Amino acid sequence: MAQEYDLVILGGGTGGYVAAIRAAQLGLKTAIVEKEKIGGTCLHKGCIPSKALLRSAEVFSLTKKSEEFGVFTTGIELNFKKVQERKSSIINQLYKGVQYLMKQGKIDTYNGFGRILGPSIFSPIPGTISVEMADGSENEMLIPKNIIIATGSRPSSLPGLEIDGTYVLTSDEAIEMEKLPQSITIIGGGVIGIEWASMLADFGVNVTVIEYAEQIIPNEDEEIIKELTRLLQKKGINIVTNAKVLSESIEIKEEQVQINAEIKGQIQTFSAEKILVSVGRKPNSDNIGLQNTDIELNKNGSIKVNPSFQTKESHIYAIGDVIGGLQLAHVASQEGIKAVEHIAGLNPDSIVYENIPKCIYSSPEVASVGITEKEAKEKGYKVKIGKFPFKAVGKALVVGNAEGFVKIVADDRTNDILGIQMIGPHVTDMISEAGLARVLDATPWEVGNTIHPHPTLSEAIGEAALAVDGLSIHN
């Protein structure tokens, strides 16, 4: 028997389940269709498990340097099985929490693969959902007034480079490794590739990163990335840029996987125990029935939406990775909330994407909000810059990590903050202050005259803001 809903959400990842919770708050009868587990990639394969591994790597690296803190240890040993067990425990705890939230909101969940049907006996317009149930039982038919497509994305690969799960991995397979390799070649120096490079190097793995562009993390501030590159190389990571990987050249010899790359016209061979392919992600827009609708796709397969996240079918919305844009869990969540509020007739404000913080959880951490100095100049702004190093911050020295700096880019004419970039200890936690400054159109003077407690790492933000006008106290 077909079930009727105000809203059916395809995909139970961060964007999907947050949208469902907001819909339940607004009194909409809601269902989620998820082929695997509620929580999606972020909870089970991405954000949470990778950060759990990064934390273990950080502790292991710090322990090896404990003598600097006057703490002498012997027999330091890494038990990667325990590392993975800790990761799984965290995931399970959060998974139970999300399941509880679904029950609390009276949100129906269907464990299966959902496809959108065209006009049928169930509905004169496209939108009936046929759910192929994971347990093999008879398909469920759902008849929603509205749909949100939140099917996310999956790792991309390169032509000729087959992901075998043994020698050649994506982050999906790497997150489940039972033991660490002695060496790894990471293809792609974007956010995911760099986080894995940092983590594995801290675990003691010999790491090489091959990046096609002129710098790793191509869209971040050049000064920040120059410092990040220096500090990653200081860890022993080999970073190769301006390199075109010849994916068809892959060869496995004596438990080593080899691949060639063209660098300045020369062919260089890279050999390691494993290859991690980290060349971006592609939207999960195929095989979900879009051909039964008038929904349009971009060239990369992402779904076209308007500022309210409506597709060309006005009752069908799409959010998160499947629409391209910033592929971040907190972005998908906000898009889901906005889409639901539009469905409910609340006329929500549009998301200002330049005000969304971006974080890289490598060691050192990187965080930013707004636009970079280069982007500001390209947009025609006359800019003024303030920078402050962590080496001049007492708390950073106490923590034992004083590398990096905070940089603030401001409009010389209006004095508005255009962007804030940070690299250093715990900057992914500190970036929210910068995000609030952007939302409130704050000036450097306002941030600089906000009293930052001493000793804290956040003093670097206040000092960098004062530095924009040459008023920094401690530098």
PyMOL commands that set and color helices and strands:
alter all, ss='L'
color gray80, all
select helices_A, chain A and resi 14-25+40-44+47-63+66-69+80-104+171-174+191-202+222-234+290-292+320-323+329-343+353-355+373-378+390-392+394-399+427-439+444-448+459-467
alter helices_A, ss='H'
color red, helices_A
select strands_A, chain A and resi 3-10+30-34+108-116+129-133+140-149+153-155+168-169+183-187+206-210+238-240+243-253+256-263+266-272+274-277+281-283+316-318+358-360+365-370+383-389+405-411+417-424
alter strands_A, ss='S'
color yellow, strands_A
deselect
rebuild
show_as cartoon
